[in-house]
């Protein structure tokens, strides 16, 4: 849902795009996520400590140019590890 909302032209999306333009490091991250979407999303999904809440990442991915398939595949594959580990440990 957050990914789709980030694609809609809202004041929050406009502000996020302004931040991307203002900071070169964020532009670099956006290019990496757009180019290697599945790998970047999977890496962040498997990170044990995240700087922002996991739900906010979906909005961040929506602001970038990552394709929906890469987003969906990265989230799905990254979600398997915690679910399988929780099931195994009971």
VORONU-751484 format. One record per atom (N, C-alpha, C, O, CB): residue in three letters; x negated, y negated, z negated; atom name; residue number from 0. Coordinates in steps of 0.001 Angstrom, whole numbers. Glycine has a CB too. Layout:
SITE / Ala / X / Y / Z / CA / NUM
...
END
This chain:
SITE / Unk / -827 / 1183 / 0 / N / 0
SITE / Unk / 0 / 0 / 0 / CA / 0
SITE / Unk / -877 / -1255 / 0 / C / 0
SITE / Unk / -641 / -2182 / 775 / O / 0
SITE / Unk / 944 / 7 / -1209 / CB / 0
SITE / Unk / -1892 / -1280 / -874 / N / 1
SITE / Unk / -2770 / -2444 / -960 / CA / 1
SITE / Unk / -3531 / -2654 / 349 / C / 1
SITE / Unk / -3755 / -3791 / 763 / O / 1
SITE / Unk / -3756 / -2284 / -2126 / CB / 1
SITE / Unk / -3927 / -1561 / 997 / N / 2
SITE / Unk / -4633 / -1669 / 2280 / CA / 2
SITE / Unk / -3735 / -2364 / 3305 / C / 2
SITE / Unk / -4188 / -3259 / 4018 / O / 2
SITE / Unk / -5064 / -262 / 2796 / CB / 2
SITE / Unk / -2479 / -1960 / 3380 / N / 3
SITE / Unk / -1539 / -2565 / 4320 / CA / 3
SITE / Unk / -1236 / -4014 / 3981 / C / 3
SITE / Unk / -1136 / -4853 / 4876 / O / 3
SITE / Unk / -256 / -1773 / 4350 / CB / 3
SITE / Unk / -1087 / -4319 / 2688 / N / 4
SITE / Unk / -826 / -5694 / 2280 / CA / 4
SITE / Unk / -1994 / -6613 / 2618 / C / 4
SITE / Unk / -1790 / -7789 / 2920 / O / 4
SITE / Unk / -536 / -5753 / 790 / CB / 4
SITE / Unk / -3202 / -6092 / 2570 / N / 5
SITE / Unk / -4379 / -6901 / 2878 / CA / 5
SITE / Unk / -4462 / -7256 / 4361 / C / 5
SITE / Unk / -5140 / -8213 / 4734 / O / 5
SITE / Unk / -5640 / -6166 / 2456 / CB / 5
SITE / Unk / -3785 / -6503 / 5193 / N / 6
SITE / Unk / -3785 / -6786 / 6630 / CA / 6
SITE / Unk / -2802 / -7894 / 6997 / C / 6
SITE / Unk / -2907 / -8482 / 8073 / O / 6
SITE / Unk / -3449 / -5524 / 7410 / CB / 6
SITE / Unk / -1838 / -8187 / 6103 / N / 7
SITE / Unk / -831 / -9219 / 6345 / CA / 7
SITE / Unk / -1440 / -10587 / 6022 / C / 7
SITE / Unk / -2175 / -10734 / 5045 / O / 7
SITE / Unk / 457 / -8962 / 5490 / CB / 7
SITE / Unk / -1129 / -11572 / 6843 / N / 8
SITE / Unk / -1681 / -12916 / 6651 / CA / 8
SITE / Unk / -1015 / -13588 / 5441 / C / 8
SITE / Unk / 98 / -14104 / 5537 / O / 8
SITE / Unk / -1483 / -13779 / 7934 / CB / 8
SITE / Unk / -1724 / -13571 / 4301 / N / 9
SITE / Unk / -1245 / -14183 / 3067 / CA / 9
SITE / Unk / -2315 / -15131 / 2539 / C / 9
SITE / Unk / -3452 / -15097 / 3009 / O / 9
SITE / Unk / -888 / -13102 / 2006 / CB / 9
SITE / Unk / -1972 / -15972 / 1574 / N / 10
SITE / Unk / -2999 / -16845 / 983 / CA / 10
SITE / Unk / -4153 / -16063 / 347 / C / 10
SITE / Unk / -5299 / -16510 / 388 / O / 10
SITE / Unk / -2364 / -17749 / -63 / CB / 10
SITE / Unk / -3860 / -14905 / -237 / N / 11
SITE / Unk / -4925 / -14091 / -843 / CA / 11
SITE / Unk / -5887 / -13580 / 229 / C / 11
SITE / Unk / -7099 / -13578 / 18 / O / 11
SITE / Unk / -4322 / -12901 / -1628 / CB / 11
SITE / Unk / -5364 / -13149 / 1366 / N / 12
SITE / Unk / -6227 / -12681 / 2455 / CA / 12
SITE / Unk / -7063 / -13837 / 3004 / C / 12
SITE / Unk / -8248 / -13670 / 3295 / O / 12
SITE / Unk / -5381 / -12045 / 3586 / CB / 12
SITE / Unk / -6442 / -15003 / 3143 / N / 13
SITE / Unk / -7165 / -16172 / 3632 / CA / 13
SITE / Unk / -8318 / -16517 / 2703 / C / 13
SITE / Unk / -9421 / -16807 / 3166 / O / 13
SITE / Unk / -6220 / -17369 / 3773 / CB / 13
SITE / Unk / -8076 / -16490 / 1404 / N / 14
SITE / Unk / -9129 / -16783 / 424 / CA / 14
SITE / Unk / -10234 / -15727 / 497 / C / 14
SITE / Unk / -11416 / -16064 / 428 / O / 14
SITE / Unk / -8540 / -16845 / -1008 / CB / 14
SITE / Unk / -9858 / -14457 / 635 / N / 15
SITE / Unk / -10853 / -13388 / 727 / CA / 15
SITE / Unk / -11713 / -13558 / 1977 / C / 15
SITE / Unk / -12924 / -13343 / 1928 / O / 15
SITE / Unk / -10167 / -12011 / 738 / CB / 15
SITE / Unk / -11105 / -13938 / 3083 / N / 16
SITE / Unk / -11872 / -14153 / 4308 / CA / 16
SITE / Unk / -12793 / -15363 / 4180 / C / 16
SITE / Unk / -13892 / -15370 / 4735 / O / 16
SITE / Unk / -10931 / -14335 / 5498 / CB / 16
SITE / Unk / -12350 / -16382 / 3451 / N / 17
SITE / Unk / -13212 / -17544 / 3203 / CA / 17
SITE / Unk / -14434 / -17140 / 2379 / C / 17
SITE / Unk / -15543 / -17609 / 2634 / O / 17
SITE / Unk / -12425 / -18661 / 2477 / CB / 17
SITE / Unk / -14229 / -16273 / 1395 / N / 18
SITE / Unk / -15356 / -15787 / 590 / CA / 18
SITE / Unk / -16334 / -14977 / 1436 / C / 18
SITE / Unk / -17547 / -15065 / 1245 / O / 18
SITE / Unk / -14848 / -14934 / -580 / CB / 18
SITE / Unk / -15807 / -14193 / 2365 / N / 19
SITE / Unk / -16679 / -13432 / 3260 / CA / 19
SITE / Unk / -17550 / -14361 / 4095 / C / 19
SITE / Unk / -18729 / -14084 / 4315 / O / 19
SITE / Unk / -15847 / -12527 / 4176 / CB / 19
SITE / Unk / -16979 / -15443 / 4551 / N / 20
SITE / Unk / -17730 / -16391 / 5366 / CA / 20
SITE / Unk / -18737 / -17184 / 4541 / C / 20
SITE / Unk / -19789 / -17578 / 5044 / O / 20
SITE / Unk / -16779 / -17340 / 6067 / CB / 20
SITE / Unk / -18411 / -17416 / 3276 / N / 21
SITE / Unk / -19255 / -18251 / 2425 / CA / 21
SITE / Unk / -20521 / -17537 / 1953 / C / 21
SITE / Unk / -21577 / -18158 / 1836 / O / 21
SITE / Unk / -18466 / -18715 / 1230 / CB / 21
SITE / Unk / -20419 / -16248 / 1685 / N / 22
SITE / Unk / -21553 / -15502 / 1122 / CA / 22
SITE / Unk / -22112 / -14512 / 2142 / C / 22
SITE / Unk / -21408 / -13598 / 2570 / O / 22
SITE / Unk / -21126 / -14756 / -161 / CB / 22
SITE / Unk / -23379 / -14691 / 2535 / N / 23
SITE / Unk / -23989 / -13798 / 3530 / CA / 23
SITE / Unk / -24049 / -12343 / 3061 / C / 23
SITE / Unk / -23922 / -11430 / 3878 / O / 23
SITE / Unk / -25390 / -14279 / 3864 / CB / 23
SITE / Unk / -24240 / -12115 / 1767 / N / 24
SITE / Unk / -24315 / -10733 / 1279 / CA / 24
SITE / Unk / -22978 / -10019 / 1453 / C / 24
SITE / Unk / -22949 / -8830 / 1767 / O / 24
SITE / Unk / -24737 / -10707 / -200 / CB / 24
SITE / Unk / -21877 / -10732 / 1252 / N / 25
SITE / Unk / -20562 / -10122 / 1460 / CA / 25
SITE / Unk / -20310 / -9834 / 2932 / C / 25
SITE / Unk / -19689 / -8829 / 3279 / O / 25
SITE / Unk / -19463 / -11029 / 914 / CB / 25
SITE / Unk / -20798 / -10727 / 3804 / N / 26
SITE / Unk / -20672 / -10474 / 5246 / CA / 26
SITE / Unk / -21424 / -9210 / 5628 / C / 26
SITE / Unk / -20951 / -8421 / 6447 / O / 26
SITE / Unk / -21200 / -11673 / 6063 / CB / 26
SITE / Unk / -22607 / -9017 / 5029 / N / 27
SITE / Unk / -23385 / -7815 / 5307 / CA / 27
SITE / Unk / -22660 / -6559 / 4853 / C / 27
SITE / Unk / -22638 / -5555 / 5566 / O / 27
SITE / Unk / -24739 / -7898 / 4633 / CB / 27
SITE / Unk / -22071 / -6615 / 3674 / N / 28
SITE / Unk / -21303 / -5462 / 3178 / CA / 28
SITE / Unk / -20107 / -5177 / 4073 / C / 28
SITE / Unk / -19789 / -4019 / 4346 / O / 28
SITE / Unk / -20830 / -5707 / 1736 / CB / 28
SITE / Unk / -19448 / -6227 / 4526 / N / 29
SITE / Unk / -18297 / -6053 / 5399 / CA / 29
SITE / Unk / -18699 / -5374 / 6701 / C / 29
SITE / Unk / -17971 / -4522 / 7210 / O / 29
SITE / Unk / -17639 / -7399 / 5687 / CB / 29
SITE / Unk / -19855 / -5750 / 7240 / N / 30
SITE / Unk / -20330 / -5123 / 8475 / CA / 30
SITE / Unk / -20650 / -3650 / 8265 / C / 30
SITE / Unk / -20354 / -2819 / 9123 / O / 30
SITE / Unk / -21564 / -5851 / 9000 / CB / 30
SITE / Unk / -21255 / -3325 / 7124 / N / 31
SITE / Unk / -21590 / -1926 / 6831 / CA / 31
SITE / Unk / -20319 / -1101 / 6682 / C / 31
SITE / Unk / -20224 / -2 / 7227 / O / 31
SITE / Unk / -22448 / -1823 / 5549 / CB / 31
SITE / Unk / -19346 / -1625 / 5948 / N / 32
SITE / Unk / -18094 / -895 / 5745 / CA / 32
SITE / Unk / -17353 / -730 / 7068 / C / 32
SITE / Unk / -16771 / 325 / 7322 / O / 32
SITE / Unk / -17202 / -1621 / 4720 / CB / 32
SITE / Unk / -17367 / -1753 / 7905 / N / 33
SITE / Unk / -16689 / -1647 / 9199 / CA / 33
SITE / Unk / -17388 / -654 / 10123 / C / 33
SITE / Unk / -16730 / 47 / 10892 / O / 33
SITE / Unk / -16618 / -3016 / 9871 / CB / 33
SITE / Unk / -18722 / -590 / 10050 / N / 34
SITE / Unk / -19488 / 296 / 10932 / CA / 34
SITE / Unk / -19463 / 1741 / 10440 / C / 34
SITE / Unk / -19175 / 2654 / 11214 / O / 34
SITE / Unk / -20934 / -189 / 11041 / CB / 34
SITE / Unk / -19762 / 1954 / 9164 / N / 35
SITE / Unk / -19832 / 3297 / 8574 / CA / 35
SITE / Unk / -18731 / 3457 / 7538 / C / 35
SITE / Unk / -19009 / 3717 / 6367 / O / 35
SITE / Unk / -21222 / 3552 / 7933 / CB / 35
SITE / Unk / -17494 / 3303 / 7960 / N / 36
SITE / Unk / -16359 / 3275 / 7045 / CA / 36
SITE / Unk / -16241 / 4459 / 6124 / C / 36
SITE / Unk / -16175 / 4293 / 4906 / O / 36
SITE / Unk / -15132 / 3163 / 7808 / CB / 36
SITE / Unk / -16212 / 5660 / 6683 / N / 37
SITE / Unk / -16001 / 6853 / 5851 / CA / 37
SITE / Unk / -17133 / 7007 / 4849 / C / 37
SITE / Unk / -16878 / 7269 / 3674 / O / 37
SITE / Unk / -15891 / 8118 / 6727 / CB / 37
SITE / Unk / -18366 / 6853 / 5283 / N / 38
SITE / Unk / -19505 / 7021 / 4369 / CA / 38
SITE / Unk / -19485 / 5976 / 3256 / C / 38
SITE / Unk / -19720 / 6303 / 2093 / O / 38
SITE / Unk / -20829 / 6932 / 5143 / CB / 38
SITE / Unk / -19207 / 4733 / 3603 / N / 39
SITE / Unk / -19200 / 3663 / 2602 / CA / 39
SITE / Unk / -18066 / 3861 / 1599 / C / 39
SITE / Unk / -18278 / 3708 / 396 / O / 39
SITE / Unk / -19067 / 2292 / 3284 / CB / 39
SITE / Unk / -16889 / 4194 / 2067 / N / 40
SITE / Unk / -15744 / 4385 / 1182 / CA / 40
SITE / Unk / -15962 / 5608 / 309 / C / 40
SITE / Unk / -15673 / 5574 / -887 / O / 40
SITE / Unk / -14443 / 4526 / 1991 / CB / 40
SITE / Unk / -16463 / 6681 / 886 / N / 41
SITE / Unk / -16725 / 7893 / 118 / CA / 41
SITE / Unk / -17773 / 7648 / -964 / C / 41
SITE / Unk / -17632 / 8134 / -2086 / O / 41
SITE / Unk / -17180 / 9019 / 1044 / CB / 41
SITE / Unk / -18809 / 6907 / -639 / N / 42
SITE / Unk / -19852 / 6594 / -1622 / CA / 42
SITE / Unk / -19283 / 5797 / -2786 / C / 42
SITE / Unk / -19556 / 6110 / -3945 / O / 42
SITE / Unk / -20997 / 5812 / -963 / CB / 42
SITE / Unk / -18503 / 4780 / -2492 / N / 43
SITE / Unk / -17913 / 3981 / -3567 / CA / 43
SITE / Unk / -16876 / 4775 / -4356 / C / 43
SITE / Unk / -16722 / 4570 / -5560 / O / 43
SITE / Unk / -17274 / 2718 / -2995 / CB / 43
SITE / Unk / -16180 / 5660 / -3699 / N / 44
SITE / Unk / -15152 / 6470 / -4375 / CA / 44
SITE / Unk / -15798 / 7457 / -5353 / C / 44
SITE / Unk / -15214 / 7776 / -6388 / O / 44
SITE / Unk / -14291 / 7235 / -3335 / CB / 44
SITE / Unk / -16990 / 7937 / -5029 / N / 45
SITE / Unk / -17672 / 8912 / -5885 / CA / 45
SITE / Unk / -18570 / 8261 / -6935 / C / 45
SITE / Unk / -19124 / 8958 / -7784 / O / 45
SITE / Unk / -18496 / 9849 / -5035 / CB / 45
SITE / Unk / -18723 / 6940 / -6890 / N / 46
SITE / Unk / -19577 / 6243 / -7854 / CA / 46
SITE / Unk / -18997 / 6388 / -9263 / C / 46
SITE / Unk / -17804 / 6164 / -9466 / O / 46
SITE / Unk / -19723 / 4741 / -7476 / CB / 46
SITE / Unk / -19836 / 6761 / -10236 / N / 47
SITE / Unk / -19319 / 6967 / -11592 / CA / 47
SITE / Unk / -18931 / 5666 / -12298 / C / 47
SITE / Unk / -18027 / 5669 / -13134 / O / 47
SITE / Unk / -20348 / 7694 / -12420 / CB / 47
SITE / Unk / -19591 / 4566 / -11979 / N / 48
SITE / Unk / -19285 / 3273 / -12593 / CA / 48
SITE / Unk / -19011 / 2277 / -11473 / C / 48
SITE / Unk / -19855 / 2054 / -10605 / O / 48
SITE / Unk / -20459 / 2780 / -13518 / CB / 48
SITE / Unk / -17832 / 1686 / -11504 / N / 49
SITE / Unk / -17442 / 760 / -10459 / CA / 49
SITE / Unk / -17337 / -651 / -11019 / C / 49
SITE / Unk / -16845 / -835 / -12133 / O / 49
SITE / Unk / -16117 / 1187 / -9825 / CB / 49
SITE / Unk / -17791 / -1654 / -10262 / N / 50
SITE / Unk / -17746 / -3028 / -10764 / CA / 50
SITE / Unk / -16343 / -3635 / -10794 / C / 50
SITE / Unk / -16101 / -4581 / -11544 / O / 50
SITE / Unk / -18632 / -3890 / -9926 / CB / 50
SITE / Unk / -15417 / -3108 / -9992 / N / 51
SITE / Unk / -14040 / -3594 / -10011 / CA / 51
SITE / Unk / -13116 / -2389 / -10102 / C / 51
SITE / Unk / -13535 / -1277 / -9780 / O / 51
SITE / Unk / -13720 / -4459 / -8743 / CB / 51
SITE / Unk / -11861 / -2577 / -10535 / N / 52
SITE / Unk / -10931 / -1439 / -10633 / CA / 52
SITE / Unk / -10737 / -738 / -9288 / C / 52
SITE / Unk / -10772 / -1375 / -8235 / O / 52
SITE / Unk / -9576 / -1912 / -11164 / CB / 52
SITE / Unk / -10537 / 560 / -9334 / N / 53
SITE / Unk / -10444 / 1380 / -8122 / CA / 53
SITE / Unk / -9289 / 933 / -7224 / C / 53
SITE / Unk / -9403 / 1014 / -6000 / O / 53
SITE / Unk / -10272 / 2855 / -8495 / CB / 53
SITE / Unk / -8200 / 471 / -7792 / N / 54
SITE / Unk / -7069 / 16 / -6999 / CA / 54
SITE / Unk / -7378 / -1229 / -6193 / C / 54
SITE / Unk / -6808 / -1432 / -5121 / O / 54
SITE / Unk / -5897 / -245 / -7886 / CB / 54
SITE / Unk / -8268 / -2058 / -6693 / N / 55
SITE / Unk / -8625 / -3283 / -5983 / CA / 55
SITE / Unk / -9479 / -2984 / -4753 / C / 55
SITE / Unk / -9481 / -3763 / -3800 / O / 55
SITE / Unk / -9367 / -4237 / -6915 / CB / 55
SITE / Unk / -10198 / -1875 / -4767 / N / 56
SITE / Unk / -11000 / -1501 / -3601 / CA / 56
SITE / Unk / -10119 / -1319 / -2369 / C / 56
SITE / Unk / -10530 / -1663 / -1261 / O / 56
SITE / Unk / -11787 / -214 / -3883 / CB / 56
SITE / Unk / -8921 / -784 / -2548 / N / 57
SITE / Unk / -8029 / -591 / -1403 / CA / 57
SITE / Unk / -7712 / -1922 / -734 / C / 57
SITE / Unk / -7639 / -1999 / 493 / O / 57
SITE / Unk / -6731 / 103 / -1841 / CB / 57
SITE / Unk / -7524 / -2961 / -1526 / N / 58
SITE / Unk / -7271 / -4290 / -956 / CA / 58
SITE / Unk / -8523 / -4811 / -250 / C / 58
SITE / Unk / -8438 / -5392 / 832 / O / 58
SITE / Unk / -6826 / -5283 / -2061 / CB / 58
SITE / Unk / -9671 / -4601 / -866 / N / 59
SITE / Unk / -10933 / -5057 / -272 / CA / 59
SITE / Unk / -11156 / -4385 / 1081 / C / 59
SITE / Unk / -11563 / -5043 / 2038 / O / 59
SITE / Unk / -12122 / -4762 / -1219 / CB / 59
SITE / Unk / -10896 / -3091 / 1168 / N / 60
SITE / Unk / -11053 / -2387 / 2442 / CA / 60
SITE / Unk / -10079 / -2942 / 3487 / C / 60
SITE / Unk / -10410 / -3007 / 4671 / O / 60
SITE / Unk / -10828 / -869 / 2251 / CB / 60
SITE / Unk / -8893 / -3337 / 3055 / N / 61
SITE / Unk / -7911 / -3899 / 3976 / CA / 61
SITE / Unk / -8350 / -5235 / 4545 / C / 61
SITE / Unk / -8019 / -5563 / 5685 / O / 61
SITE / Unk / -6586 / -4058 / 3284 / CB / 61
SITE / Unk / -9088 / -6005 / 3768 / N / 62
SITE / Unk / -9576 / -7300 / 4251 / CA / 62
SITE / Unk / -10682 / -7103 / 5281 / C / 62
SITE / Unk / -10820 / -7904 / 6205 / O / 62
SITE / Unk / -10087 / -8159 / 3078 / CB / 62
SITE / Unk / -11462 / -6053 / 5127 / N / 63
SITE / Unk / -12542 / -5789 / 6079 / CA / 63
SITE / Unk / -11967 / -5223 / 7378 / C / 63
SITE / Unk / -10758 / -5031 / 7507 / O / 63
SITE / Unk / -13580 / -4809 / 5474 / CB / 63
SITE / Unk / -12839 / -4967 / 8314 / N / 64
SITE / Unk / -12417 / -4428 / 9610 / CA / 64
SITE / Unk / -12513 / -2905 / 9673 / C / 64
SITE / Unk / -12649 / -2341 / 10758 / O / 64
SITE / Unk / -13255 / -5033 / 10718 / CB / 64
SITE / Unk / -12444 / -2244 / 8538 / N / 65
SITE / Unk / -12531 / -784 / 8540 / CA / 65
SITE / Unk / -11245 / -215 / 9158 / C / 65
SITE / Unk / -10147 / -652 / 8813 / O / 65
SITE / Unk / -12750 / -229 / 7083 / CB / 65
SITE / Unk / -11379 / 749 / 10062 / N / 66
SITE / Unk / -10188 / 1370 / 10665 / CA / 66
SITE / Unk / -9391 / 2156 / 9624 / C / 66
SITE / Unk / -9951 / 2655 / 8648 / O / 66
SITE / Unk / -10595 / 2300 / 11827 / CB / 66
SITE / Unk / -8085 / 2262 / 9840 / N / 67
SITE / Unk / -7224 / 2961 / 8884 / CA / 67
SITE / Unk / -7642 / 4414 / 8713 / C / 67
SITE / Unk / -7626 / 4928 / 7594 / O / 67
SITE / Unk / -5767 / 2891 / 9332 / CB / 67
SITE / Unk / -8018 / 5090 / 9802 / N / 68
SITE / Unk / -8411 / 6496 / 9697 / CA / 68
SITE / Unk / -9633 / 6659 / 8791 / C / 68
SITE / Unk / -9672 / 7565 / 7958 / O / 68
SITE / Unk / -8707 / 7073 / 11092 / CB / 68
SITE / Unk / -10622 / 5789 / 8949 / N / 69
SITE / Unk / -11801 / 5852 / 8086 / CA / 69
SITE / Unk / -11427 / 5612 / 6632 / C / 69
SITE / Unk / -11929 / 6289 / 5734 / O / 69
SITE / Unk / -12847 / 4829 / 8533 / CB / 69
SITE / Unk / -10546 / 4650 / 6404 / N / 70
SITE / Unk / -10073 / 4356 / 5046 / CA / 70
SITE / Unk / -9377 / 5576 / 4451 / C / 70
SITE / Unk / -9704 / 6006 / 3345 / O / 70
SITE / Unk / -9112 / 3142 / 5054 / CB / 70
SITE / Unk / -8424 / 6126 / 5181 / N / 71
SITE / Unk / -7645 / 7255 / 4673 / CA / 71
SITE / Unk / -8528 / 8485 / 4442 / C / 71
SITE / Unk / -8382 / 9170 / 3430 / O / 71
SITE / Unk / -6514 / 7597 / 5647 / CB / 71
SITE / Unk / -9430 / 8763 / 5365 / N / 72
SITE / Unk / -10309 / 9933 / 5215 / CA / 72
SITE / Unk / -11259 / 9752 / 4034 / C / 72
SITE / Unk / -11471 / 10693 / 3268 / O / 72
SITE / Unk / -11114 / 10172 / 6508 / CB / 72
SITE / Unk / -11830 / 8571 / 3876 / N / 73
SITE / Unk / -12747 / 8320 / 2761 / CA / 73
SITE / Unk / -12058 / 8419 / 1412 / C / 73
SITE / Unk / -12608 / 8997 / 474 / O / 73
SITE / Unk / -13378 / 6956 / 2905 / CB / 73
SITE / Unk / -10866 / 7863 / 1308 / N / 74
SITE / Unk / -10108 / 7932 / 49 / CA / 74
SITE / Unk / -9716 / 9386 / -243 / C / 74
SITE / Unk / -9837 / 9842 / -1380 / O / 74
SITE / Unk / -8834 / 7028 / 119 / CB / 74
SITE / Unk / -9251 / 10109 / 774 / N / 75
SITE / Unk / -8841 / 11499 / 570 / CA / 75
SITE / Unk / -10021 / 12362 / 130 / C / 75
SITE / Unk / -9929 / 13080 / -866 / O / 75
SITE / Unk / -8225 / 12068 / 1853 / CB / 75
SITE / Unk / -11123 / 12293 / 866 / N / 76
SITE / Unk / -12281 / 13122 / 520 / CA / 76
SITE / Unk / -12876 / 12723 / -831 / C / 76
SITE / Unk / -13317 / 13583 / -1593 / O / 76
SITE / Unk / -13351 / 13016 / 1610 / CB / 76
SITE / Unk / -12889 / 11439 / -1126 / N / 77
SITE / Unk / -13412 / 10977 / -2407 / CA / 77
SITE / Unk / -12528 / 11347 / -3573 / C / 77
SITE / Unk / -13002 / 11436 / -4705 / O / 77
SITE / Unk / -13597 / 9499 / -2378 / CB / 77
SITE / Unk / -11248 / 11564 / -3319 / N / 78
SITE / Unk / -10315 / 11940 / -4383 / CA / 78
SITE / Unk / -10382 / 13426 / -4706 / C / 78
SITE / Unk / -9948 / 13846 / -5779 / O / 78
SITE / Unk / -8899 / 11568 / -3991 / CB / 78
SITE / Unk / -10913 / 14216 / -3802 / N / 79
SITE / Unk / -10961 / 15664 / -4045 / CA / 79
SITE / Unk / -11834 / 16017 / -5241 / C / 79
SITE / Unk / -11459 / 16866 / -6050 / O / 79
SITE / Unk / -11476 / 16386 / -2809 / CB / 79
SITE / Unk / -12987 / 15380 / -5363 / N / 80
SITE / Unk / -13917 / 15729 / -6430 / CA / 80
SITE / Unk / -13290 / 15580 / -7825 / C / 80
SITE / Unk / -13318 / 16537 / -8598 / O / 80
SITE / Unk / -15160 / 14862 / -6329 / CB / 80
SITE / Unk / -12736 / 14434 / -8166 / N / 81
SITE / Unk / -12161 / 14329 / -9509 / CA / 81
SITE / Unk / -10981 / 15276 / -9726 / C / 81
SITE / Unk / -10829 / 15833 / -10813 / O / 81
SITE / Unk / -11718 / 12907 / -9766 / CB / 81
SITE / Unk / -10142 / 15464 / -8699 / N / 82
SITE / Unk / -8993 / 16345 / -8865 / CA / 82
SITE / Unk / -9428 / 17796 / -9031 / C / 82
SITE / Unk / -8900 / 18505 / -9888 / O / 82
SITE / Unk / -8050 / 16214 / -7674 / CB / 82
SITE / Unk / -10370 / 18238 / -8233 / N / 83
SITE / Unk / -10850 / 19613 / -8351 / CA / 83
SITE / Unk / -11595 / 19826 / -9663 / C / 83
SITE / Unk / -11459 / 20875 / -10293 / O / 83
SITE / Unk / -11756 / 19964 / -7172 / CB / 83
SITE / Unk / -12373 / 18845 / -10070 / N / 84
SITE / Unk / -13113 / 18964 / -11332 / CA / 84
SITE / Unk / -12147 / 19013 / -12518 / C / 84
SITE / Unk / -12325 / 19824 / -13428 / O / 84
SITE / Unk / -14102 / 17782 / -11495 / CB / 84
SITE / Unk / -11147 / 18169 / -12514 / N / 85
SITE / Unk / -10141 / 18180 / -13588 / CA / 85
SITE / Unk / -9394 / 19508 / -13612 / C / 85
SITE / Unk / -9130 / 20051 / -14685 / O / 85
SITE / Unk / -9143 / 17015 / -13411 / CB / 85
SITE / Unk / -9052 / 20033 / -12444 / N / 86
SITE / Unk / -8345 / 21313 / -12384 / CA / 86
SITE / Unk / -9220 / 22448 / -12904 / C / 86
SITE / Unk / -8747 / 23330 / -13621 / O / 86
SITE / Unk / -7898 / 21610 / -10949 / CB / 86
SITE / Unk / -10484 / 22420 / -12542 / N / 87
SITE / Unk / -11418 / 23464 / -12977 / CA / 87
SITE / Unk / -11610 / 23436 / -14485 / C / 87
SITE / Unk / -11606 / 24478 / -15141 / O / 87
SITE / Unk / -12769 / 23301 / -12278 / CB / 87
SITE / Unk / -11778 / 22229 / -15032 / N / 88
SITE / Unk / -12022 / 22105 / -16469 / CA / 88
SITE / Unk / -10750 / 22308 / -17285 / C / 88
SITE / Unk / -10816 / 22575 / -18485 / O / 88
SITE / Unk / -12617 / 20743 / -16781 / CB / 88
SITE / Unk / -9607 / 22185 / -16644 / N / 89
SITE / Unk / -8337 / 22437 / -17309 / CA / 89
SITE / Unk / -7920 / 21272 / -18114 / C / 89
SITE / Unk / -6866 / 21306 / -18749 / O / 89
SITE / Unk / -8411 / 23644 / -18175 / CB / 89
END
